[in-house]
Amino acid sequence: MSISTVNISFNADLLLQIDEIAQKEARTRSELIREASRMYIERKQKWQSIFAYGQSAALKNNVSHEDIMSEIKNYRAGK
């Protein structure tokens, strides 16, 4: 696996938080930022998958956006 160096700008407060967490976890800044990036990408991919499934299920079952919003409104009114 090849590694590339990237320059990133952070405001001082965020950088301080990054450094504090890295120190507590005995990691380098780079390790912490790589892990945070991986977690962000995984979360984005998971949500994209969930939304794609929802859209597919809605199409398959002929459910419109308006149907969903109506159900949400009715549910909330019942509480």
Sequence and secondary structure as in RCSB ss.txt:
>XXXX:A:sequence
MSISTVNISFNADLLLQIDEIAQKEARTRSELIREASRMYIERKQKWQSIFAYGQSAALKNNVSHEDIMSEIKNY
RAGK
>XXXX:A:secstr
           HHHHHHHHHHHHHTT  HHHHHHHHHHHHHHHHHHHHHHHHHHHHHHHHTT  HHHHHHHHHHH
HHT 
